[in-house]
Amino acid sequence: MGQEVNEDDIQDLVEEDGQELTTDELMGLHREQQQEVIEEMSAAEEEKKAEKPLTSNEIREMCKCGKQCKIL
């Protein structure tokens, strides 16, 4: 499963790293990053919607536990 790396691969990466990006390339990267953020936010919202809301009884139990913790 390991990948082999040769000197040409390393040299290509070093050369690419030294190249400046054009405005169009920067804009493309920015759009990709924005899209990733939007997708992450959408996923988080979907997860939040999927969560079951607490019942009033569950909230009462939590409050009781909180009061007991304060007493201790």
ABEGO torsion letter per residue (X at the ends): XBBBBBAAAAAAAAAAAABBBBAAAAAAAAAAAAAAAAAAAAAAAAAAAABBBBBAAAAAAAAAAAAAAAAX
